[in-house]
Amino acid sequence: MITSNQSYTSATDENGNTLSILSGQGNEILSLEYIVTDSNIQVGDKIFTSGISDIYKKNLFLGEITSIDNNDVMFKQITVKLPYNIFNLKDVMIIKKER
């Protein structure tokens, strides 16, 4: 699952201007990594899959930025919240790519 603390997914903001890595934390909070401090990304921006990898299709909604910490010299520390509670899911759809 995307929420697993061993999960890493390429992601982008809604304008496609900022490419990053979204990592799971074991709950409904995710971490957006490798966003440089001079990036124009803001709290409230929506985050989507980038489509770079073969795992996820482009533009799948992942969540919304809830906090940004600019204390690091190079990268912002960004928190993304899923649009749903993973512990209350009743139905799940699995998409499998044919080889």
N, C-alpha and C positions, 0 to 999 in steps of 0.2 A: 504494500500500500504506500501511497505517497506520503503518508504520515509517519512511516517507519523511520527510526533514527538512522537507518542505513540506506535511506532513499535519497537520491539526488536526481533532479529533473532540470533540464534547461528551460528557462522562463524568460518572459519579456513583459514590459508594461503594455498598456492598452494602445499606445501609439507605435509600438515596435521600436522605440528609440533606445531602450536599455536592455541589453542581453545579460543574463545572470544565471546563477545556479540556485534552485530552490531545494532546501534540505528539510527533511522531516525531523520532528523533535519527539515523536512518540505520542503526540496528542493532536488536537486540532490547530495548534500553533506551528507555523513553519518559519524557517529562516531564509531570507533572500541574501545571498552572498555575492561578494566581489562587485559591489556597486561603488564606484569611485566617489570620493567626497564631493566633487564638483558636479555630480549628476543632478539633473533637474527633477528627479523622482520625489513624490510627496505622499504624505499620509492621505489615504482615501483613494489612491491610484489602484486600479484593478490590475491583477497579474494573470497572465495566460501562458499556456505552453508555447514554446517558440517554434516547434516543428523541426528543429535541427536533428533530433535523434529519430530513430525508427520506432521508438517505444510509444510515444504519444503524438497524436495528430496536432497540427497547428491550431492555435486559438481556443483550446479548451480552458474554460474559466477555472482558475485555481483558488483565488481568494483576493482579499483586499488588504492593502498595507495599513496596519494599525499603529505602528510606531517606528520612528527613525532615531537612531543615536549617532551623532556625528563626532564622538569623542576620539575615534581612531584617526590616525594621520592619513591613511590611504583609502580605507573603505568605510562605508556607512554600515551600521548594524541595523538591519531592517527585519521587522516582524510582520508576518502575513497571517491573517486568520482565514480559515476555511469558511465557506458560506453555509456550512451545515455542521452538525455535531456528529462526528464519526461513530459515537457510541449509541446513537438513536437511528441508525440506518436499518431499514427493513427490507429494501430491495436493492440489489446491486446488479449492474450489467457489466459483463466482461467482454472486451473486444479483443479478438484474436486475429493476428495478421496471418494470412495464408502464405506459405512459402513455395 
